């Protein structure tokens, strides 16, 4: 099965025109119309997603004064 993808803009009257199709005259074809997904900028919901994480001395004990800094 041969597929063809073209991008067209719907006219004010709601019509579309597709010319120069690579099919034979009289050939039966299926037509599926899908709205194009809008291309938006990547979401900044998780700005650190995928960044490198480094732990400096991860098994070193934490002093009491360091715990107080978190409060």
Secondary structure, 3 states (H helix, E strand, C coil): CCCCCCCCCCCCCCCCCCCCCCCCCCCCCCCCCCCCCCCCCCCCCCCCCCCCCCCCCCCCCCCHHHHHCCC
